[in-house]
Amino acid sequence: MKRICVITGYRSDYTKLKSVLDAIDEHENLELKIIVFAAHTMKDCGNTFQQIKQDFPVEETLDTNVTGHGLTSMTKSIGVALIEISSALTRIKPDATLIVGDRYEIMAAALASTVSNIPLIHIQGGELSGTIDETLRHSITKLAHLHFPSTELSAKRIIQMGEKPENVYNVGCPALDYIMKLDYLSPKEMNENEFYKQYNIDFEEEYGIVIQHPVTTEYNFAGEQMKITLDALQDYGKKCILLYPNPDSGAVDMVNAIRKHDTKHKNSSVISSMVKNIPFHAYLNILKNSSFLIGNSSSGIREAHIFNIPVVNIGTRQEGRERTLNIIDVDHEKEKIIEALNNVNTYKKTSINLYGDGKSGKKIADIISNHDFENIIKKRFYNIEF
């Protein structure tokens, strides 16, 4: 039996990993161990480790984020996480570790695993984005030994980076597994459900979702960028639910901009609620019944197209990602954002599903179970004939 240690550092990790965790946990040849760290343990991010503990036994809970406003705090957080995860892996002794995505915290998990001679499994490699996340994602790809990209194009990029084709499996995005299985509520049912009343919104009316994060390479402008978005939404006039940004450099300035907007507009604000975290099942219900999503979240690129929700994607954070016709790309300019919002009802619906058939988790668990980890740890560059 192979002992697989899944390492997750943020709420978006868990949404992508949930079906994989289920599949590993249920597999007769695999033993699941979980490490939660970084933003999962932060009060300002909703203490999301508690949600994971309701679903699975958690082996290790690590506090690793260094407080601060600038890039230095992110760098120091990587260092702390590297030390703590390395120690945890020594205790757990896994046969392989599994991570997802491109965030800076996950780089620490990748380094801790690879340098410890533990085979590293990476989900969602090969994708492009317009920030430092892309650099981190490709670096993690070169540290990893087994790859599960979410699209065919991403798989080709991983092979282009010198990874052996026999270690690259295009299985789709695991987040879709959960999306396709969930039983959804109608707007009327959401209005009558006690849980959803906390969002102070009429789900039978038009409403939007705001998810905007700092762009690490533009963190000095994060507060102003948030203000521009909120000012545009205020002029547009539709009520919105806002999720707080990632705890990256620039996040403090963004939160200050959100609070100033709330203080200025009070009861007339279009932001009906500001939340640190929404459980994934609730978020999907809110997204499915929304009129639009605005900001720069990968959820706009990934989940929204499943429901044909129009997305006003602002700035460079998702630059280069594969996208469908429901995406409206704009710069951080108030007038352009308002114009895009006024056109959300005229966007082109998409029938394209870039991210698989909703069975990624089981595919990943089966491949891990059957894969030869004895010979995978010694990597060799795979040359493509040009």
C-alpha positions in Angstrom: 0.0 0.0 0.0 1.3 3.4 -1.0 1.1 6.2 1.6 0.2 9.5 -0.2 0.7 12.8 1.7 -1.5 15.6 0.2 -0.3 19.1 1.2 -2.7 22.0 0.9 -2.1 25.6 1.8 -5.2 27.6 0.7 -9.0 27.4 0.2 -8.7 27.1 -3.6 -6.3 24.2 -3.2 -9.0 22.3 -1.3 -11.7 22.9 -3.9 -9.5 21.3 -6.5 -8.3 18.5 -4.3 -11.6 17.4 -2.7 -12.4 14.7 -5.2 -8.7 13.5 -5.3 -8.7 13.2 -1.5 -12.0 11.2 -1.7 -10.6 8.9 -4.3 -7.3 8.3 -2.5 -9.1 7.7 0.8 -11.4 5.2 -0.8 -8.7 3.4 -2.8 -7.8 -0.1 -1.5 -4.1 0.3 -2.4 -3.6 3.9 -1.1 -3.3 5.4 2.4 -4.2 9.1 2.7 -2.3 11.5 4.9 -3.0 15.3 4.9 -0.9 18.3 5.8 -2.6 21.7 6.0 -0.6 24.9 6.4 -0.3 28.5 5.3 -3.5 30.4 4.7 -5.6 27.5 5.9 -4.6 28.3 9.5 -5.1 32.1 9.2 -8.0 33.7 10.9 -8.1 36.5 8.3 -8.6 33.8 5.7 -11.4 32.1 7.5 -9.5 29.3 9.4 -10.4 27.0 6.5 -8.5 24.0 8.0 -11.6 23.5 10.2 -13.6 22.7 7.0 -11.0 20.1 5.9 -11.0 18.5 9.4 -14.8 18.0 9.1 -14.2 15.9 5.9 -10.9 14.1 6.6 -8.5 13.2 9.4 -5.6 15.7 9.2 -2.2 14.5 10.1 -0.4 17.8 10.5 -1.6 21.4 10.9 1.3 23.9 10.5 1.4 27.6 11.1 3.8 29.0 8.5 2.7 32.5 7.3 4.9 35.4 8.3 2.8 38.6 8.8 3.8 41.6 6.8 2.8 43.8 3.9 5.5 43.3 1.3 7.3 40.7 -0.7 9.7 39.9 2.1 6.9 38.3 4.2 6.0 36.0 1.3 9.7 34.9 1.0 10.0 34.4 4.7 6.8 32.4 4.7 8.3 30.0 2.1 11.3 29.5 4.4 9.2 28.8 7.5 7.0 26.4 5.5 10.0 24.6 4.1 11.3 23.9 7.6 7.9 22.9 9.0 6.8 20.7 6.1 10.2 19.0 6.0 9.8 18.0 9.6 6.3 16.8 9.1 7.3 14.6 6.1 10.0 13.1 8.3 7.3 12.1 10.8 4.8 10.9 8.2 7.3 9.0 5.9 5.1 9.1 2.7 5.8 7.1 -0.4 4.8 10.3 -2.4 3.5 13.8 -1.8 0.7 15.5 -3.9 0.2 19.2 -4.4 -1.8 21.4 -6.7 -1.3 24.7 -8.4 1.2 27.6 -8.4 1.0 29.6 -5.1 4.2 30.5 -3.3 3.4 28.4 -0.3 3.2 25.3 -2.5 6.7 26.0 -3.7 7.9 25.2 -0.2 6.0 21.9 -0.2 7.6 21.0 -3.6 11.1 21.8 -2.4 10.6 19.9 0.9 9.5 16.8 -0.9 12.0 16.7 -3.8 15.0 17.5 -1.7 13.9 14.7 0.7 13.9 12.2 -2.2 10.1 11.8 -1.9 8.4 11.5 -5.3 6.3 14.6 -6.0 2.9 14.5 -7.7 1.7 17.9 -9.2 -1.8 18.7 -10.4 -2.4 21.6 -12.8 1.1 22.1 -14.2 1.7 23.6 -17.6 -0.8 26.5 -17.4 0.0 30.1 -18.1 -0.8 33.2 -16.0 0.4 36.7 -16.0 2.2 36.9 -12.7 5.0 35.4 -10.6 2.6 32.4 -10.2 3.5 31.2 -13.7 7.2 31.2 -12.8 6.4 29.2 -9.6 4.2 26.8 -11.5 6.8 25.9 -14.0 9.5 25.6 -11.3 7.2 23.2 -9.4 6.8 21.2 -12.7 10.6 20.8 -12.9 10.7 19.6 -9.2 7.8 17.2 -9.7 8.0 13.6 -10.9 4.4 12.8 -11.9 2.1 15.3 -13.6 -1.6 15.7 -13.9 -2.3 18.7 -16.1 -5.9 19.8 -16.6 -5.9 20.4 -20.4 -4.2 18.9 -23.4 -2.3 22.1 -24.1 -0.9 22.1 -20.6 0.2 18.5 -21.0 2.1 19.5 -24.2 3.8 22.4 -22.3 5.0 20.1 -19.6 6.6 17.7 -22.1 8.1 20.8 -23.8 9.8 21.6 -20.5 11.6 18.2 -20.6 9.3 16.0 -18.7 8.9 12.4 -19.9 5.5 11.8 -21.7 4.9 8.6 -19.7 4.8 10.7 -16.5 2.3 13.2 -17.9 -1.4 12.4 -17.7 -4.1 14.8 -19.0 -7.0 13.8 -16.6 -8.9 17.1 -16.5 -9.5 19.4 -13.5 -10.5 17.6 -10.3 -12.6 20.6 -9.2 -15.1 19.7 -12.0 -15.7 16.3 -10.3 -17.4 18.1 -7.4 -19.2 20.6 -9.6 -20.8 17.9 -11.7 -21.9 15.8 -8.7 -23.5 18.5 -6.6 -27.2 18.8 -6.2 -28.0 22.5 -6.7 -30.5 24.7 -5.1 -32.8 27.1 -6.9 -32.6 30.8 -6.1 -35.9 30.5 -4.3 -34.6 27.6 -2.2 -31.5 29.6 -1.4 -33.6 32.5 -0.2 -35.5 30.1 2.1 -32.3 28.4 3.4 -31.1 29.8 6.7 -27.4 29.3 5.8 -27.6 31.7 2.8 -29.3 34.5 4.7 -25.8 35.6 6.0 -25.0 36.9 2.5 -27.8 39.6 2.7 -28.8 39.1 -0.9 -31.9 38.2 -2.9 -30.8 35.3 -5.0 -33.9 35.7 -7.2 -32.6 39.1 -8.3 -29.5 39.9 -10.4 -26.3 39.9 -8.4 -22.6 39.4 -8.9 -19.6 37.9 -7.1 -16.4 39.9 -6.6 -13.1 38.0 -6.2 -10.0 40.1 -6.8 -6.5 39.3 -5.6 -3.2 41.2 -5.5 -1.0 40.8 -8.6 2.4 40.1 -7.0 4.3 42.0 -9.7 2.0 44.9 -9.2 1.4 44.8 -5.5 2.1 48.5 -5.0 -1.0 49.2 -7.0 -3.3 46.6 -5.4 -5.2 49.0 -3.2 -5.9 51.4 -6.1 -6.9 48.5 -8.4 -9.4 47.3 -5.8 -10.8 50.9 -5.4 -11.3 51.1 -9.2 -13.3 47.9 -9.3 -15.5 48.9 -6.3 -16.1 52.3 -7.8 -17.2 50.8 -11.1 -19.5 48.3 -9.4 -21.0 51.1 -7.3 -21.9 53.0 -10.5 -23.2 49.8 -12.1 -25.6 49.4 -9.2 -26.0 45.6 -9.0 -25.6 44.0 -5.5 -22.5 41.8 -5.0 -21.0 39.3 -2.6 -17.3 40.0 -2.1 -14.7 37.4 -1.1 -11.6 38.9 0.6 -8.3 38.6 -1.3 -5.5 36.1 -0.9 -2.9 36.9 1.8 -0.3 38.0 -0.7 1.7 41.2 -0.9 -0.8 44.0 -1.5 -3.7 42.3 0.3 -3.6 44.7 3.2 -4.1 47.7 0.9 -6.9 45.9 -0.9 -8.7 45.2 2.4 -8.3 48.8 3.4 -9.8 49.9 0.1 -12.8 47.5 0.7 -13.3 49.0 4.2 -13.1 52.6 3.0 -15.7 51.8 0.3 -18.0 50.3 3.0 -17.5 53.3 5.3 -18.2 55.8 2.5 -21.3 54.2 1.1 -22.7 52.4 4.2 -26.2 51.1 3.5 -26.1 52.3 -0.1 -23.1 50.1 -0.9 -23.5 47.5 -3.7 -21.5 45.1 -1.6 -24.1 43.2 0.3 -21.6 41.1 2.2 -17.9 40.7 2.6 -16.7 37.2 3.6 -13.3 35.6 4.2 -14.4 32.2 3.0 -17.4 30.4 1.5 -17.7 26.6 1.7 -17.2 25.2 -1.8 -20.8 23.7 -2.1 -22.3 27.1 -1.1 -19.9 29.0 -3.4 -21.0 26.8 -6.3 -24.7 27.4 -5.6 -24.0 31.2 -5.4 -21.9 31.1 -8.6 -24.5 29.1 -10.5 -27.3 31.5 -9.8 -25.3 34.7 -10.2 -25.4 37.2 -13.1 -21.7 37.7 -13.3 -18.3 37.3 -11.6 -15.8 40.1 -11.6 -12.2 40.4 -10.5 -9.1 38.3 -11.4 -9.8 34.9 -9.8 -9.0 31.6 -11.6 -12.6 30.6 -10.6 -13.7 33.0 -13.4 -11.6 31.1 -15.8 -12.2 27.6 -14.5 -15.6 27.1 -12.7 -17.7 29.9 -14.2 -17.7 28.5 -17.7 -19.4 25.3 -16.5 -22.4 27.4 -15.6 -22.1 29.8 -18.5 -21.6 32.7 -16.1 -20.2 35.9 -17.7 -16.9 37.0 -16.2 -15.3 40.5 -16.2 -11.7 39.5 -15.9 -9.6 42.6 -14.9 -5.9 43.1 -15.4 -3.0 40.7 -16.0 -3.4 38.0 -13.3 -5.0 35.5 -15.6 -3.0 36.6 -18.7 -2.2 33.6 -21.0 -4.7 31.2 -19.5 -6.9 29.1 -21.8 -10.3 30.7 -21.7 -13.8 30.3 -23.1 -16.2 32.8 -24.7 -17.8 33.8 -21.4 -14.7 35.8 -20.4 -14.6 39.6 -21.0 -11.0 40.9 -20.5 -10.5 44.5 -19.4 -7.8 46.8 -18.0 -7.9 48.4 -14.5 -9.9 51.4 -15.9 -13.2 52.3 -14.4 -14.9 53.2 -17.6 -13.8 50.0 -19.3 -15.0 47.9 -16.4 -18.4 49.7 -16.4 -18.7 49.1 -20.1 -17.9 45.4 -19.7 -20.5 45.1 -16.9 -23.1 46.8 -19.1 -22.4 44.1 -21.7 -22.4 41.0 -19.5 -25.9 40.0 -20.8 -24.6 40.0 -24.4 -21.6 37.7 -24.0 -21.3 34.6 -26.1 -22.3 31.4 -24.4 -19.8 28.5 -24.6 -20.4 24.8 -25.1 -16.7 24.1 -24.7 -15.5 22.2 -21.6 -11.7 22.6 -21.3 -11.3 20.6 -18.1 -12.4 17.0 -18.5 -15.3 14.7 -17.8 -15.7 15.1 -14.0 -13.9 11.9 -13.2 -10.4 13.3 -12.6 -10.1 12.3 -8.9 -10.6 8.6 -9.5 -8.3 8.6 -12.6 -5.5 10.3 -10.5 -5.9 7.8 -7.7 -5.8 4.8 -10.1 -2.7 6.1 -11.9 -0.9 6.8 -8.6 -1.7 3.2 -7.4 -0.3 1.6 -10.6 2.6 4.0 -11.2 6.2 2.8 -10.6 7.7 5.2 -8.0 10.9 3.2 -7.6 12.4 4.5 -10.9 10.7 7.9 -11.0 12.8 9.8 -8.5 15.9 10.0 -10.7 14.8 12.5 -13.3 16.3 12.9 -16.8 15.5 15.7 -19.2 13.3 14.5 -22.1 14.5 15.9 -25.4 12.1 16.8 -28.1 13.4 16.5 -31.6 13.1 20.0 -33.2 
